[in-house]
Amino acid sequence: MNDEQKAQKRREITEFRYALVAELANPYLSTTQVSELVRQKAGQEHQIPYLGKRRLSEACIRKWMYAFKKQGKAGLEPKLRSDAGRCRSLSESETALLMSNLEAKPHLAATTVLAHLRREGKISGTISSSSLSRLVCSMGLKREQRLRAADGEKHLKFEFFSPLECVQADCMHSISVPDEKGLRRKAILLTFIDDATRRILYTHFAFSERALHFEAGIKHILAAHGRIGRLYVDNGAPFISMQTKRITDSLGLLLIHSRPYTPRGRGKQERFYRTARGQFFRPLDPDSIASLADLSVRFRSWVEAEYHRSPHRGLSGATPLDRWLEKASDIIPLDPTIDLDSAFMHEVTRKVYRDSTFTLDGVLYEVPSSLIGERISLRYDPSVSADRRRLTVLLDHTECGTARIVDSYANTKVRRTNLHKDLAAEIKPDSSNPAVDRSLSVTDSSLAASELPAVDPEDEEDDDA
């Protein structure tokens, strides 16, 4: 409880006492009448501030009454303890040591810090949990207050110097537009903004938030502009994919996620979205938008023609385009040996079934029978539809061909071994069991009949002739 809260508490208690005893100080009341009023008030329950419903004794009410008659309203104020803010169970040096450790370790509770100091032998005194709580509150070092103070230091205003040194990405739900079926759906805007220049590097509208859109934005910036120092995003669904994390790690990109429910670190993105809502979306007639592509073209035109060429208060009056051109020489180009198409392929693992097949995205694929039972890796372009997708198969990081979609009809023409012959060869006749001999003879005859070539009726007529 801080000083302002303590003062408010004292005022509320004083007002309660004043309302209780003010009428008892009426000079026109006789002693008998005063005694009767005190008796009535003592027999009732009162809603006491910070204590709840309580009964007060006659002696307590009379004490407040005499204090009011003698000192006025000031006599009803709660008395302050002479040792307020000090702990009688610990020495001053031990108290100071405890407070300094609490400030240095805001994430730990006071009881944990105290137990740690006792184990180290730095504090020998004993203190009850209630006394410890009062001491910590009086010093303004409750765990919530310490975490808030530490969090405030982490959210100081920051700004990078070079373009692409830090790129922020975020999504915004915008207006409703018709989809392919004519139904109106909410369009979600994904944007990448450069921290140093406030230039919008990439925009994309979609009806859903997907990691593929985020990856496409990263790929576009790398190919069109240069190397990204770090990517700063929140914990939304498009930014937490394990495939995206694998891609950024392989490219050496630092992907940083902000703490949940703390939008202060993404103030530049939020400021741009506020500008976009006020200058683009609000004057826009939603009924005039024919599709997502139409909305995307209009938005990009507004970004390039108006936003990038308007003075920005965060840039000391300069425009985002001017600031970008001014610092463009600081951009680090991407290594030309990096194959972006290969780097942004997705990679998954599958186990090959006994029929040389596996499933990916609901589609059945097949590989050579030599891979049956193996756990293989598959690399593919996720932006290509499953029926046109090329799957590269890797076994122990070694490429071993591609997988193809199963064609059940074509597989009926594939030559197979004669399983009946193999089975008959494995079974040996048992002379001691005539039943087995008879069954084998029937099997042999059926196999022999099945192996006879088919006779053409025209050939039979020629033989008769």
FENKAFEN-V12943 format. One record per helix or strand. SS is the DSSP state (H for helix, E for strand). FROM is the first residue (numbers start at 1). LEN is the number of residues. Records with the same first field share a line. If there is no record, write none. Layout:
SS=FROM-LEN ; FROM-LEN
This chain:
H=3-23 ; 31-12 ; 58-19 ; 92-13 ; 110-10 ; 129-10 ; 143-12 ; 211-14 ; 237-3 ; 242-10 ; 263-19 ; 286-3 ; 292-16 ; 313-3 ; 320-7 ; 328-3 ; 340-4 ; 369-3 ; 386-3 ; 408-4 ; 419-8 ; 434-18 ; 457-8
E=45-4 ; 52-4 ; 167-12 ; 184-11 ; 200-7 ; 230-4 ; 254-4 ; 311-1 ; 319-1 ; 346-6 ; 357-4 ; 363-4 ; 375-6 ; 391-5 ; 398-8
